[in-house]
């Protein structure tokens, strides 16, 4: 843990602080100027799933989305870490069908869905999950759609399958497009960046928070992007605002916040305590990383506090967001036992 990073979240119980979560936060405008820097915002971090909207830009910019007639729901799920609910698997399968392939084209792997209701339904039916239940299946369906478009017209199924095979590899034409979009938006030289393998098998590149926040400011405004990427960013933000259920799912932070605030906020969680957001009305991008990798609790508290501070909210919306930034913890009997609170560093953010 980087002890030079500030405490961003306190966990309290019995009137004292039980735990503390340190992290770093960058808020940047579309010109690249720092609005806020807490902690080490220049250390490269793996953004993981927080950058799915950047990875989806080629799907729209290439013309693939229009050629296949992808809907708002399908574009939104291309940016998603979904829970594997029926609406998610059905939508991802629909994208593949439009491209002329099926679930066997996906190279994201299979895991049990995040949504407990789906797990129980599968178990009750004696069924196993498929790659469609993978939280990244929508993103990968987008990659497959992009690949089919890049392959060109007139390809038979065997030729198309041959072209798509290995699309998760760094040198594949699909990943070249995706990596190019990530570099163009962040302005960070990925050829010299640390490269790992993400949970869904695609490359993940370590990028400083300042550059990630700048990328999301560009997504928010279109400033600094090519015309094609700017149009794609706007289209994806609109799709997510119209179909926020697709980005996460029932009860999930990203879905709940974007259902309530619409196009004023685009936010996306990533593994290991990473969160990114675009705030179009403010022309700002946000990127944060919790040192301990705490995504389920601490990162959401920080993102909620940022939204409270920077987005114009009415009283009801402010109360809604405060429920995330000053969160009551309850035990299995429903008794309030403590809470998580945005620390002082977060409560002094300037609008």
C-alpha positions in Angstrom: 0.0 0.0 0.0 1.2 3.5 -0.8 1.2 5.2 2.6 1.8 8.6 1.0 -1.7 8.4 -0.6 -4.4 10.1 1.5 -7.2 8.3 3.4 -10.2 8.6 1.1 -12.7 6.4 3.1 -13.2 5.6 6.8 -15.0 2.6 8.1 -16.5 3.3 11.5 -18.1 1.1 14.1 -18.9 1.7 17.8 -18.0 5.3 17.6 -14.4 4.8 16.3 -12.7 4.3 13.0 -12.3 0.6 12.4 -10.5 0.6 9.0 -9.2 3.1 6.5 -8.9 3.0 2.8 -6.1 5.0 1.1 -6.1 5.8 -2.6 -5.4 8.3 -5.3 -7.8 10.5 -7.3 -7.4 12.5 -10.5 -9.9 15.0 -11.9 -8.9 16.5 -15.2 -10.5 18.8 -17.8 -10.6 18.2 -21.5 -7.5 20.3 -22.1 -5.6 18.1 -19.7 -5.4 20.6 -16.8 -5.7 19.1 -13.3 -8.8 20.1 -11.4 -7.9 17.8 -8.4 -5.0 15.6 -7.6 -5.1 13.5 -4.4 -2.2 11.1 -3.9 0.0 9.7 -6.7 -1.9 10.3 -9.9 1.2 9.6 -12.1 1.7 6.0 -11.0 0.6 3.7 -13.8 -2.3 1.4 -12.8 -4.2 -1.3 -14.7 -7.7 0.3 -15.3 -9.3 -3.1 -16.0 -13.0 -2.9 -16.8 -13.2 0.9 -16.0 -12.2 1.7 -19.6 -14.7 -0.4 -21.5 -16.3 2.6 -23.1 -12.9 3.5 -24.5 -12.5 -0.1 -25.8 -16.0 0.2 -27.4 -15.2 3.3 -29.4 -14.0 1.4 -32.5 -17.3 -0.5 -32.6 -19.1 2.7 -33.4 -16.3 4.7 -35.1 -15.7 2.0 -37.6 -19.2 1.9 -38.8 -19.8 -1.6 -37.5 -22.6 -0.5 -35.1 -24.5 1.2 -37.8 -24.0 -1.5 -40.3 -25.4 -4.1 -37.9 -28.1 -1.9 -36.6 -27.1 -2.1 -33.0 -29.6 -0.8 -30.5 -29.0 1.4 -27.4 -29.2 -1.7 -25.3 -26.6 -3.4 -27.4 -24.2 -0.5 -27.4 -24.6 -0.1 -23.6 -23.8 -3.7 -22.9 -20.7 -3.3 -25.1 -19.5 -1.0 -22.3 -20.7 -3.3 -19.4 -19.6 -5.4 -16.5 -23.0 -6.9 -16.2 -24.5 -9.3 -13.7 -25.5 -12.0 -16.1 -29.2 -11.5 -15.7 -31.5 -12.8 -18.5 -31.8 -9.3 -20.1 -28.0 -9.2 -20.3 -27.4 -12.7 -21.9 -30.3 -12.1 -24.3 -28.9 -8.8 -25.4 -25.4 -10.1 -25.9 -26.7 -13.1 -27.8 -28.7 -10.8 -30.0 -25.5 -8.9 -31.0 -23.8 -12.1 -32.0 -26.8 -13.1 -34.1 -26.7 -9.8 -36.0 -23.1 -10.5 -36.8 -24.0 -14.0 -38.0 -22.3 -16.0 -35.3 -23.2 -17.5 -31.9 -21.8 -17.8 -28.4 -19.0 -20.1 -29.5 -17.3 -17.1 -31.1 -16.8 -15.5 -27.7 -13.3 -15.8 -26.2 -14.0 -14.2 -22.8 -14.4 -17.5 -20.9 -17.2 -18.7 -18.7 -18.0 -18.0 -15.0 -21.1 -18.1 -12.8 -23.1 -14.9 -13.1 -22.7 -12.2 -10.5 -26.5 -11.8 -10.1 -27.6 -14.2 -7.4 -31.0 -14.7 -8.9 -29.5 -16.1 -12.1 -27.2 -18.4 -10.2 -30.2 -19.9 -8.4 -32.2 -20.2 -11.6 -29.4 -22.0 -13.4 -28.9 -24.3 -10.4 -32.6 -25.1 -10.1 -32.7 -26.0 -13.8 -29.6 -28.1 -13.5 -27.9 -25.9 -16.1 -24.3 -24.6 -16.3 -23.4 -21.0 -17.2 -22.1 -20.1 -20.7 -19.8 -17.4 -21.9 -22.9 -15.2 -22.2 -23.0 -15.1 -18.4 -19.5 -13.7 -18.3 -19.7 -10.1 -17.1 -17.6 -9.1 -20.1 -19.8 -10.9 -22.7 -21.3 -7.7 -24.0 -17.9 -6.1 -24.5 -16.7 -9.3 -26.3 -19.8 -9.4 -28.4 -18.9 -5.9 -29.5 -15.4 -7.1 -30.3 -16.9 -9.9 -32.4 -19.2 -7.4 -34.2 -16.2 -5.2 -34.9 -14.2 -8.2 -36.2 -17.0 -9.3 -38.5 -17.0 -5.7 -39.9 -13.3 -5.6 -40.4 -13.4 -9.0 -42.1 -15.5 -7.5 -44.9 -18.5 -8.6 -46.8 -18.9 -11.9 -48.6 -17.0 -14.1 -46.0 -18.3 -17.6 -45.5 -18.8 -18.9 -41.9 -15.5 -20.7 -42.0 -13.6 -17.7 -43.3 -15.3 -15.5 -40.7 -14.5 -17.8 -37.9 -10.9 -18.0 -39.1 -10.6 -14.2 -39.0 -12.2 -13.9 -35.5 -10.1 -16.6 -34.0 -7.7 -15.2 -31.4 -9.3 -11.8 -31.4 -8.2 -11.4 -27.8 -4.5 -11.4 -28.7 -2.6 -8.1 -28.8 -1.6 -8.5 -32.5 -5.1 -9.3 -33.8 -6.7 -6.6 -36.0 -9.6 -6.2 -33.4 -7.2 -5.6 -30.5 -5.1 -3.3 -32.6 -8.2 -1.1 -33.1 -9.0 -1.3 -29.4 -5.5 -0.5 -28.3 -5.3 2.4 -30.7 -8.5 3.9 -29.2 -7.1 3.5 -25.7 -3.9 5.3 -26.7 -5.7 8.0 -28.6 -8.0 8.9 -25.8 -5.4 8.7 -22.9 -2.5 10.2 -24.9 -0.3 7.7 -23.1 2.3 5.7 -25.0 1.1 2.1 -24.7 4.0 0.6 -26.6 6.2 1.2 -23.5 3.5 0.6 -20.9 3.3 -2.5 -18.7 1.0 -5.0 -20.3 -1.0 -7.6 -18.5 -3.8 -10.0 -19.3 -7.3 -9.0 -18.0 -9.7 -11.4 -16.5 -11.5 -11.8 -19.9 -8.2 -12.5 -21.6 -7.7 -9.3 -23.6 -4.6 -7.1 -23.0 -4.7 -4.6 -20.2 -2.2 -1.7 -20.1 -1.0 0.2 -17.0 -1.9 3.9 -17.4 -1.5 6.8 -14.9 -4.7 8.1 -13.3 -4.1 11.6 -14.7 -4.1 10.2 -18.3 -7.2 8.0 -17.6 -9.1 11.0 -16.2 -8.1 13.0 -19.3 -9.4 10.3 -21.5 -12.8 10.5 -19.7 -12.8 14.3 -20.0 -12.4 13.8 -23.7 -15.3 11.2 -23.7 -17.4 13.8 -21.9 -16.7 16.6 -24.3 -15.2 15.2 -27.6 -12.4 17.7 -27.2 -9.0 16.3 -28.4 -10.6 13.3 -30.1 -10.9 12.5 -33.8 -14.3 13.3 -35.3 -15.0 9.6 -35.5 -14.1 8.9 -31.8 -15.9 12.0 -30.6 -19.1 10.9 -32.4 -18.7 7.4 -31.0 -18.1 8.7 -27.4 -21.3 10.7 -27.6 -23.3 7.9 -29.0 -22.1 5.4 -26.4 -22.8 7.9 -23.5 -26.3 8.4 -24.9 -26.9 4.7 -25.2 -25.8 4.0 -21.6 -28.0 6.9 -20.3 -31.0 5.3 -22.2 -30.2 1.8 -21.1 -28.3 1.9 -17.8 -29.5 -1.5 -16.7 -27.2 -3.0 -19.3 -24.0 -1.6 -17.9 -24.2 -3.3 -14.5 -27.6 -4.7 -13.4 -30.1 -4.8 -10.6 -29.0 -3.0 -7.4 -25.5 -2.1 -8.8 -24.0 1.3 -8.3 -23.3 2.2 -11.9 -26.9 1.3 -13.0 -28.5 3.0 -10.1 -26.6 6.2 -10.4 -27.1 6.5 -14.2 -30.7 5.6 -13.9 -31.1 8.6 -11.6 -28.8 11.1 -13.2 -28.9 10.2 -16.8 -26.4 11.8 -19.2 -24.9 14.0 -16.4 -22.8 11.1 -15.3 -21.1 8.2 -17.1 -19.4 6.0 -14.5 -17.7 2.6 -14.8 -16.2 0.4 -12.2 -13.0 -1.7 -12.8 -11.5 -4.5 -10.8 -9.0 -3.9 -8.0 -10.5 -0.6 -6.8 -10.5 1.4 -10.0 -13.3 3.7 -11.1 -13.6 6.2 -13.9 -16.2 8.7 -14.9 -17.1 11.3 -17.4 -19.1 14.4 -16.3 -20.2 16.1 -19.5 -21.9 19.1 -18.0 -18.6 20.0 -16.2 -16.3 18.9 -19.0 -14.4 16.8 -16.5 -13.0 13.3 -16.3 -12.4 11.3 -13.1 -10.1 8.4 -12.3 -9.4 6.8 -9.0 -7.7 3.8 -7.5 -8.0 2.4 -4.0 -4.6 1.1 -2.8 -6.1 -2.0 -1.3 -8.1 -2.9 -4.4 -11.4 -2.4 -2.6 -14.0 -2.1 -5.3 -17.2 -3.3 -3.6 -17.1 -0.7 -0.9 -14.5 2.0 -0.8 -14.3 2.9 -4.5 -18.0 3.5 -4.7 -17.9 5.8 -1.7 -15.2 7.9 -3.3 -17.0 8.1 -6.7 -20.3 9.0 -4.9 -18.5 11.9 -3.1 -17.0 13.1 -6.3 -20.4 13.2 -8.0 -21.9 15.0 -5.0 -19.2 17.6 -5.2 -19.1 18.2 -8.9 -22.5 17.5 -10.4 -25.4 19.9 -10.0 -28.0 17.9 -8.0 -31.4 18.8 -6.6 -32.1 18.0 -2.9 -33.5 14.6 -3.6 -30.6 13.6 -5.9 -28.1 14.9 -3.3 -29.8 12.7 -0.6 -29.7 9.8 -3.0 -25.9 10.2 -3.6 -25.3 10.7 0.1 -26.6 7.2 0.7 -23.6 6.0 -1.2 -20.9 8.4 0.2 -22.1 8.0 3.8 -23.2 4.4 3.8 -24.8 2.6 6.7 -23.6 -1.0 7.3 -26.1 -3.5 8.6 -25.6 -7.0 9.9 -27.5 -10.1 9.0 -30.3 -9.1 11.4 -30.7 -5.7 9.7 -29.1 -3.9 12.7 -27.1 -0.8 11.9 -23.6 -1.6 13.0 -21.5 1.2 11.5 -20.8 2.7 8.1 -18.4 3.9 5.4 -17.8 7.5 5.0 -15.9 9.6 2.5 -13.0 11.0 4.5 -12.2 14.6 5.0 -10.0 14.8 1.9 -13.1 14.0 -0.2 -15.4 16.4 1.6 -13.2 19.3 0.7 -13.4 18.9 -3.1 -14.0 22.1 -4.8 -16.8 22.4 -7.4 
